[in-house]
Amino acid sequence: MIEEKQRKKRIRVEKLDEWIEILKSTERVDHDSEYFKRNAIPYLEQYVDSLKEAGRKTVVLEDKK
């Protein structure tokens, strides 16, 4: 029996940039959520920058099983 080759899901690095912009534009909910949002954005930007420097256009999403 031949197993069907499963295609791994990918996300474009450009899409991650879009998500960061969306996160920046979300409204303030409370002090804690605003604190975490402000701290998450620079880390996500650095992550995207490192992917771009490595020449990556897409990244593979891990299966959650």
C-alpha positions in Angstrom: 0.0 0.0 0.0 1.5 3.3 -1.1 1.0 6.2 1.4 -0.2 9.4 0.0 2.5 12.0 0.3 1.2 14.7 2.6 1.9 18.2 1.6 3.2 20.3 4.4 1.4 23.6 5.1 3.5 26.7 4.6 3.1 30.4 5.4 4.7 33.2 3.5 7.0 35.5 5.4 5.1 38.5 3.9 2.0 37.1 5.7 3.8 37.3 9.0 4.5 41.0 8.3 0.8 41.5 7.7 0.0 39.8 11.0 2.4 42.1 12.8 0.7 45.2 11.3 -2.7 43.8 12.3 -1.4 43.3 15.9 -0.1 46.8 16.0 -3.6 48.1 15.0 -5.6 46.2 17.6 -7.3 48.1 20.3 -6.2 48.2 23.9 -8.0 45.7 26.0 -6.3 46.2 29.4 -2.9 47.0 30.8 -1.6 43.4 30.8 -2.6 42.7 27.2 -1.1 46.0 26.0 2.1 45.1 27.8 2.4 41.7 26.1 1.4 43.1 22.7 4.1 45.8 23.0 6.7 43.2 23.9 5.7 40.7 21.3 5.8 43.0 18.3 9.6 43.6 18.4 10.3 39.9 18.8 8.1 39.0 15.9 9.7 41.8 13.8 13.2 40.3 14.6 11.9 36.8 13.7 10.7 38.0 10.3 13.9 40.0 9.7 16.0 36.9 10.5 13.9 34.8 8.0 14.4 37.5 5.4 18.2 37.6 6.0 18.3 33.9 5.7 16.6 34.2 2.3 13.4 32.5 3.4 10.2 33.3 1.5 8.1 30.7 3.3 8.2 28.6 6.5 6.6 25.2 7.2 3.9 25.0 9.8 4.1 22.1 12.2 1.3 19.6 12.4 -0.6 19.6 15.7 -1.5 16.0 16.4 
